[in-house]
Amino acid sequence: MERILITDLSEHTGKEVTIQCWVDTERNQGKMAFFDFRDRTGKVQGVVFGKPEVLEVAKTLKAEWVVAITGVVNERPENMRKADVQNGDIEIEITGIEVLNEAHALPFDLESELTIDTLLDYRPITLRREHEQAIFKVQHTIVNTFRSFLAGEGFTEFQTPKLVGGDAEGGAEVFKVEYFNDQDAFLATSPQLYKQILVGVFERVFATGTTFRAERSATSRHLSEIAMLDFEMGFIKDHTDVMDMTTKLMRAVADAVATECADELTLLEMEPAKAPEAFPVFTLREAQELILKETGVDKTNEPDLEPEDERFLCEYVNKNLDSDFVFVTHFPTSKRPFYTYIEPEDPKFTRSFDLLFRGLEMCSGSQRVHKYDDVVARLEEKGLEPEKFDYYLQAFKHGMPPHGGIGLGLERLTQKFTGVHNVKEATYFPRDINRIDTLLSKTKDNDEDKDND
């Protein structure tokens, strides 16, 4: 008999069907046995009664056994229906059971409260929890919307190199790869240089892929392997064009999560994101003046926002401007990469921005330097050697339009849409200074939860 997915069972009321699934829970009641079965589409209750030979098999089933269940789809009695539960009005009267694979006993109750270490040490099992599935359904929706929205705006997707040479943005916190004879190579910290090169080809490009950061930090905000969502666009007037595109993108993502993941948000006890037509915008100095006015703390000479500043600004705009998103623009030239465009009216600052969401920086973006001589000059100002960037600079020698773009952290975005405390919970298989699948060390100096920011 052809397999029927659990989500489609209501279309087969009164008929015999076969489902292939896991045993989610089992309840043996002597002459009867009840089960919850699950497949990729959801859950349904099954019951065995009046069939001794089937009941004998049913009594052997345990949680996580993989089975093929044959039975008749029946409507539940009126007083046993559950309106707020998937398939709460039907159940399967089981007539046959085939065990496809047995399972060892679980090391803990899957739906109990688990520590972050247990969640991650037993990731192949804990990802089966409804809570974790909800997190990654939201993440899937974010990525899918990112792709479909940008494709609809004329962007071309490309796959970014993960191995880069000495032109890796000049960053120090990189993973060195000893492979290429006498040449240094590194795991990429960003697709930035390649995005810009491809603006000279397609005008608008985007990428989804992994980047690597060798920061020696072990906090609830840090990962060594990061999924990034990047786009770059040409023929802009300035950074505000990039901000406008980012606003439309994030509104599309917020709308998709709210509609396609309504059940998941309910399970996670999260409200849909507030994403107005236009997001609030502050320059860095305006944001710091607001912090001074509202809190009395003077940070008006600081070159960046601290975590508590990001949280304050997001709380402020949520309460006063009805938005979960806020842009902060014009960061100091000294603190931004060489490719960031300097504000002509005030060269101490750049045409750059961060997008904050629910208390955390989600992405950085800017207008980029697009003239060859200016790029070379900026490299030299930053203490970098232009000859090491010859490959990248070819694009600028031969005609590069004004352009800009963003880099957006997928795990952080997922974290804030789903409300999980630790960014590692928003990562299928997190890597950090302490962990590659399992913990590498458990010293006090490397306590992965010591920083709760």
C-alpha positions in Angstrom: 0.0 0.0 0.0 1.3 3.5 -0.9 2.6 5.6 2.0 0.4 8.4 3.2 1.9 11.4 4.9 0.4 12.2 8.3 -0.6 15.7 7.3 -2.8 14.2 4.6 -4.6 11.7 6.7 -7.8 13.8 7.1 -8.4 13.3 3.4 -8.6 9.6 3.9 -11.2 9.4 6.7 -12.9 6.0 6.7 -10.2 4.4 4.5 -7.3 2.1 5.3 -3.9 3.7 4.9 -0.3 3.0 5.6 2.0 5.5 7.3 5.8 5.2 7.8 6.9 7.0 10.9 8.6 7.1 14.3 6.9 6.1 17.5 6.8 9.5 19.4 5.1 8.2 22.6 3.6 4.9 23.6 1.0 4.2 26.3 0.2 0.5 27.1 -3.2 0.1 28.8 -3.5 -3.7 29.0 -6.2 -4.6 26.4 -5.5 -1.3 24.5 -2.4 0.6 23.4 -2.2 4.2 22.4 0.6 5.9 20.4 1.6 9.2 18.9 3.3 8.7 15.6 5.3 11.4 13.8 6.8 11.9 10.3 8.2 15.0 8.7 4.8 16.5 8.4 3.4 16.1 11.9 1.8 13.8 14.4 -1.3 11.6 14.7 -2.7 9.3 17.4 -3.0 5.6 16.8 -4.9 3.0 18.9 -4.9 -0.8 19.0 -7.9 -2.7 20.4 -9.7 -6.0 19.7 -6.9 -7.4 17.7 -4.7 -9.7 20.0 -2.1 -10.5 17.4 -1.6 -6.8 16.6 -1.6 -5.8 20.3 1.2 -8.2 21.1 3.4 -6.5 18.5 2.2 -3.1 19.7 3.3 -3.8 23.3 6.9 -4.2 22.1 7.1 -0.8 20.5 9.2 1.9 22.2 9.9 5.6 21.6 11.9 6.3 18.4 11.3 2.9 16.9 10.7 3.3 13.1 7.6 1.6 11.9 5.1 1.1 9.1 1.5 1.4 10.5 -1.5 0.2 8.6 -4.9 1.2 9.9 -8.3 2.8 9.3 -8.6 6.6 9.7 -11.5 7.3 12.0 -13.1 10.4 13.3 -12.6 10.7 17.1 -15.7 10.8 19.3 -16.9 14.4 19.8 -15.8 14.5 23.5 -12.3 13.4 22.6 -11.5 15.9 19.9 -8.7 18.5 20.4 -9.3 21.5 18.2 -5.9 23.1 18.9 -3.9 19.9 18.0 -2.9 18.7 14.5 -5.2 15.8 13.6 -7.0 16.3 16.9 -10.3 15.2 15.2 -9.0 11.9 13.8 -7.0 8.8 14.9 -5.8 5.6 13.3 -7.3 2.3 14.3 -4.2 0.1 13.9 -4.7 -3.1 11.9 -1.1 -4.0 11.2 2.4 -3.0 12.4 5.8 -3.6 10.6 8.9 -2.8 12.6 11.4 -1.2 10.2 14.0 -0.5 12.9 14.3 -0.8 16.6 15.9 1.9 18.7 17.9 1.9 21.9 16.3 3.6 25.0 16.7 7.4 25.0 19.2 8.7 27.5 16.7 11.3 28.8 13.1 12.5 28.2 13.3 14.4 25.0 10.7 17.0 26.1 12.2 17.7 29.5 14.2 20.8 30.3 17.8 20.3 29.0 21.0 22.2 29.6 22.8 23.8 26.6 25.5 21.1 26.9 23.0 18.3 26.8 21.2 19.9 23.9 24.5 20.0 21.9 26.3 16.9 23.1 23.3 14.8 22.0 22.4 16.9 18.9 21.5 13.9 16.7 18.7 13.1 19.1 17.7 16.5 20.5 17.1 18.0 17.0 14.1 15.7 17.0 12.4 17.8 19.7 9.5 19.9 18.6 11.2 23.0 20.1 14.3 22.5 18.0 12.3 21.6 14.9 10.4 24.9 15.3 13.7 26.9 15.5 15.0 25.4 12.3 11.7 25.7 10.4 12.0 29.4 11.1 15.6 29.4 9.9 14.6 27.5 6.7 11.9 30.2 6.1 14.5 33.0 6.6 16.9 31.5 4.1 14.2 30.6 1.5 12.8 34.1 1.7 16.2 35.7 1.4 16.8 33.8 -1.8 13.4 34.3 -3.3 13.2 38.0 -2.5 16.6 38.9 -3.9 16.1 36.8 -7.0 12.9 38.7 -7.5 14.8 42.0 -7.3 17.2 40.9 -10.1 20.1 39.5 -8.0 22.2 36.5 -9.1 23.3 33.9 -6.6 26.9 32.8 -6.5 28.9 30.3 -4.4 31.7 31.9 -2.4 35.2 30.6 -2.1 36.0 29.2 1.4 39.8 29.1 0.9 41.4 32.5 0.3 44.9 33.8 0.0 46.8 36.7 1.5 44.0 39.1 0.4 41.6 37.9 3.1 40.7 41.5 4.1 43.8 41.9 6.1 42.1 40.3 9.2 44.1 38.8 12.0 41.5 36.4 13.4 41.6 33.8 10.7 42.2 30.1 10.4 45.4 29.3 8.6 45.5 26.4 6.2 48.9 24.7 5.6 48.5 23.0 2.3 49.5 25.3 -0.6 53.2 24.6 -0.7 54.9 27.8 0.6 51.9 30.0 0.3 49.7 31.0 3.1 46.0 30.3 2.8 43.1 30.9 5.2 39.5 30.0 5.7 37.4 32.9 4.5 36.0 35.4 7.0 33.7 37.0 4.5 32.7 36.8 0.8 33.2 40.6 0.6 35.9 40.9 -2.0 34.3 38.4 -4.3 30.9 40.1 -4.0 32.4 43.3 -5.1 34.2 41.7 -8.1 30.9 40.2 -9.2 29.1 43.6 -9.1 31.3 44.3 -12.1 29.7 41.3 -13.8 26.1 41.0 -12.7 25.4 44.4 -11.0 23.5 42.6 -8.2 24.6 39.4 -6.5 23.9 37.5 -3.3 25.4 34.5 -1.5 24.5 32.1 1.3 27.4 30.2 2.8 29.8 29.5 5.6 32.5 31.9 6.9 35.0 31.4 9.7 36.2 33.5 12.6 39.1 32.5 14.8 38.1 34.7 17.7 39.2 33.2 21.0 35.9 33.9 22.6 33.5 31.5 24.2 30.2 33.2 24.9 26.5 32.8 24.1 27.1 35.2 21.1 30.1 33.6 19.4 30.6 30.9 16.8 33.7 29.9 14.9 31.8 28.8 11.9 29.0 31.2 10.8 26.3 31.0 8.1 26.2 34.4 6.4 23.6 35.9 4.0 25.2 38.5 1.8 24.2 40.8 -1.0 25.9 43.5 -3.1 24.3 45.9 -5.5 25.7 48.3 -8.1 24.6 51.7 -9.4 23.5 53.1 -6.1 23.5 56.8 -5.1 24.8 56.1 -1.6 24.3 53.8 1.4 20.7 54.7 1.8 19.9 52.7 -1.3 21.4 49.6 0.4 19.4 50.4 3.6 16.2 50.6 1.5 16.8 47.2 0.0 17.7 45.8 3.4 14.4 47.2 4.8 12.4 45.6 2.1 14.3 42.3 2.5 13.8 42.2 6.3 10.1 43.1 5.9 9.7 40.2 3.5 11.5 37.8 5.9 9.4 39.0 8.9 6.2 38.6 6.9 7.1 35.1 5.8 8.1 34.0 9.3 4.8 35.4 10.7 2.6 33.6 8.2 4.5 30.4 7.3 5.7 29.8 10.9 2.7 30.8 12.9 2.5 27.5 14.7 6.2 27.5 15.4 6.1 31.0 16.9 3.2 29.9 19.1 5.2 26.9 20.3 8.2 29.1 21.0 6.0 31.7 22.7 7.2 34.4 20.4 5.3 37.3 18.8 5.8 38.2 15.1 8.5 40.8 14.5 7.4 44.5 14.2 8.7 45.6 10.8 7.2 48.9 9.8 7.3 50.4 6.3 10.5 52.4 7.2 12.8 51.4 10.0 14.0 54.0 12.5 17.5 55.5 11.7 20.0 57.1 14.0 23.6 58.1 13.3 26.0 56.7 15.8 26.4 60.0 17.5 22.6 60.6 17.6 22.1 57.2 19.2 24.7 58.0 21.8 23.1 61.3 22.5 19.8 59.5 23.0 21.5 57.1 25.4 23.0 60.0 27.3 19.6 61.8 27.5 17.6 58.7 28.6 20.1 56.9 30.8 22.6 59.6 31.9 25.5 57.5 30.6 27.9 59.4 28.4 29.2 57.4 25.5 29.3 60.2 23.0 33.0 59.7 22.1 32.9 55.9 21.8 33.7 54.5 18.3 31.0 51.8 18.5 27.9 50.6 20.4 28.3 48.2 23.3 25.9 45.2 23.8 23.9 47.1 26.4 23.6 50.1 24.0 22.2 47.8 21.3 19.7 46.5 23.8 18.7 49.9 25.0 18.1 51.2 21.4 16.0 48.3 20.4 13.9 48.6 23.6 13.5 52.3 22.9 12.3 51.9 19.3 10.1 49.0 20.2 8.3 51.1 22.9 8.3 54.5 21.2 8.5 53.8 17.4 6.7 50.4 17.2 9.6 48.7 15.5 11.8 45.7 16.3 14.4 47.0 13.8 16.6 50.1 13.9 19.5 51.3 11.7 22.6 53.0 13.2 24.7 54.8 10.6 28.0 56.7 10.1 30.5 54.7 12.1 34.1 56.2 12.4 36.4 55.8 9.5 39.1 54.4 11.8 36.9 51.5 12.8 35.5 50.4 9.4 37.3 48.2 6.7 39.2 49.7 3.8 36.4 49.2 1.3 34.0 51.4 3.3 33.1 54.7 1.6 34.1 57.8 3.6 31.4 60.5 4.2 32.6 63.5 2.1 31.0 66.0 4.4 32.7 64.6 7.5 35.7 62.4 6.6 35.9 61.1 10.2 32.9 59.0 9.5 31.8 56.5 6.9 28.6 55.8 4.8 28.1 52.7 6.8 25.4 51.2 9.0 24.5 48.4 11.4 21.0 46.9 11.5 19.9 46.0 15.1 17.0 43.6 15.8 15.6 42.8 19.2 18.7 43.9 21.0 21.5 42.6 18.8 23.4 43.7 15.7 22.2 41.6 12.8 24.2 42.9 9.9 26.7 45.5 8.8 26.6 47.3 5.5 27.9 50.3 3.6 28.5 52.1 0.4 31.8 50.8 -0.9 34.8 52.6 -2.4 34.5 52.1 -6.1 37.4 54.1 -7.7 40.7 52.3 -8.2 42.9 55.0 -6.9 40.7 55.5 -3.8 40.7 51.8 -3.0 44.5 51.7 -3.2 44.8 54.8 -1.0 42.4 53.2 1.6 44.4 50.0 1.6 47.6 52.0 2.4 45.8 54.0 5.1 44.9 50.8 6.8 48.5 49.5 6.7 47.7 46.9 4.0 49.8 46.1 1.0 47.9 46.9 -2.3 50.1 44.4 -4.3 48.5 41.6 -2.2 45.1 42.7 -3.5 46.1 42.7 -7.2 43.6 40.0 -8.0 40.7 41.9 -6.4 41.9 45.3 -7.8 41.5 44.1 -11.4 37.7 44.8 -11.1 38.4 48.4 -10.1 40.9 49.1 -12.8 38.4 48.2 -15.4 35.2 50.0 -14.4 33.3 49.5 -11.2 30.0 51.3 -10.6 29.1 52.9 -7.2 28.0 50.0 -5.1 27.3 48.7 -1.6 25.9 45.7 0.3 25.4 43.9 3.6 26.5 40.8 5.5 23.8 39.3 7.6 24.3 36.6 10.3 21.8 33.8 9.9 22.2 32.3 13.3 21.8 35.6 15.1 18.7 36.4 13.0 17.2 33.0 13.8 18.0 33.5 17.5 16.1 36.7 17.7 13.1 35.5 15.7 12.8 32.4 17.9 13.8 33.8 21.3 16.5 31.3 22.2 19.1 32.6 24.6 22.2 31.2 23.0 23.2 31.6 19.4 24.4 27.9 19.4 20.7 26.9 19.9 20.1 28.5 16.5 22.9 26.4 14.8 22.4 22.9 13.7 25.9 21.7 14.6 27.8 24.6 16.3 31.5 25.1 16.2 33.3 27.3 18.7 36.5 27.4 20.6 35.2 24.6 22.9 33.2 22.5 20.6 33.3 20.5 17.4 30.2 18.4 17.9 31.3 17.5 21.4 33.1 19.6 24.0 36.9 19.9 23.4 37.6 21.2 26.9 35.7 22.0 30.1 38.1 24.4 31.8 36.9 27.4 33.7 38.7 29.7 31.3 36.6 28.3 28.4 33.2 28.2 30.0 31.0 28.6 26.9 28.2 30.2 28.8 30.2 32.6 31.0 29.0 35.6 29.0 25.3 35.9 28.8 25.2 39.0 26.6 
